[in-house]
Amino acid sequence: MTVRLMSDRELARLEVLRDLDRQRLTTVTAAELLGLERRQVFRLLRAYRVAGAAGLISKRRGRPSNRLKPAALRTKVLGIIRERYGDFGPTLAAEKLSELHGIVLGRETVRQWMIADGLWLDRKQRLKRVHQPRHRRECAGELVQIDGSEHWWFEDRGPQCTLLVFVDDATSRLMHLQFVESESTFAYFHATRAYLEAWGKPVAFYSDKHGVFRVNHAGALGGDGMTQFGRALDALNIDIICANSSQAKGRVERAHKTLQDRLVKELRLAGARTLAEGNALLPAFMAAYNTRFAKPPANPKDLHRSLHAGDDLEDAFAWKEERTLSHALTLQYDKVIFILEPSDQAKAAIGKRITVVDHPDGRLSIRYKGVELPYRTFDTLRQVSQAAIVENKRLGAALAFIREQQIERAEGRSRSAPRRRDQRDARLFKVG
């Protein structure tokens, strides 16, 4: 029982002192083994001869430390922390206790008290949650991961831009790459259409929670709960799944790291400076990448479905919003006032909901019950307003556009003529 209560150091001393008592060791050798002076060795030897192994156990064990803080002080400090500094770390809490309450305590003391009282987690408890690896899907085309990577792809030779990446989950194969100015709905419309025309329709796309793919407004009660991109995929019978964490879509995240290394260097060697030059190099790069990194699928069956006659990509990949037509045959969309020609169909739509269809190529049509209605523009006001809400993933493109506006204003360029709808800035801010 006594041996079990002894520390490792005391057990080591017991072995040496036992040999010393039996004259198997000299005092000098025992002192060297224990790292003690001779007089300390003799003191321990006397204690061993009197009480045996129990004589080597520290007399302080089980007793409160001489430096122990009063229980009343501990209760007071934890009460203050719980009331005023509940979300503070131990270091900051100790500083505030000293500055504002005149209670000087060591950071480690405060940390131990907070951990014991459940106000703080130690480092092990604060480690990130473990994400178990997920098995690949068995078939190509069963799940395609999509994401955008904003980066200085052209280094200092060109603008910062975003690379849209489509990766097959079963094979890690790059299915489609495309440089765009920002991660907007129209950019994904164009890239996804190119993907479908090349490979067909996958079972599902797997994305993050970007506003292109998911309605992120907590109070969004109106509408059908779909984003514009989700509506387009639904019309084509393709599902969209949003990952709960970046680790869940690890295939495309790891592809980003490889691309930011290899693709940047390939663009440098080719001297590419613009998005158009970069996009022209992507097919050859993808072929070499897939030869090097793609894996064979567990099941050779390809689950891509061919496009059929009923799949209208032109109509599916268009931004659609509904407006109520006024008695004056007018409506407002995207800071533009439109006047419909007074036809019988237009008059029948007064007070009704009509659909504004904004195509990726800049064309705009107004429909009522599937019939396009002729119109003309009355007034146009296109600019990025002060305090505009811009998501982080499109901030670079938004700032570039704002800088262009500021330069134009500084140079005194005329703003009297309305901007055409097919100019670059028309779609930088469309996400949803």
Buried (B, 14 or more C-beta within 10 A) or exposed (E): EBEEEBEEEBEBBBEBBBBBEEEEBEEEBBBEBBEBEEEEBBEBBEBBEEEEBBBBBEEEEEEEEEEEEEEEEBEBBBEBBEEEBEEBBBEEBBBBBEEEEEBEBEBEBBBBBBBEBEBBEEEEEEEEEEEEEEEBBBBBBBBBBBBBBBBBBBBEBBBBBBBBBBBBBBBBBBBBBBBBBBBBBBBBBBBBBBBBEEBBBBBBBBBBEBBBBBBBEEEEEEEEEBBBBBBBBBBBEBEBBBBEEEBBBBBBBEBBEBBBEBBBEBBEEBEBBBBEBBBEBBEEBBEEBBEEBBEEBEEEEBBBBEBEEEBEBEEBBBBBBEBEBEEEBBBEBBEBEBBBEEEEBBEEBBEEEBBBBBBBEEEBBBBBEEEEBEBEEEEBEBEBEEEEEBBEBBEBBBEBBBEEBEEEEEEEEEEEEEBEBEEEBBBBBBBB
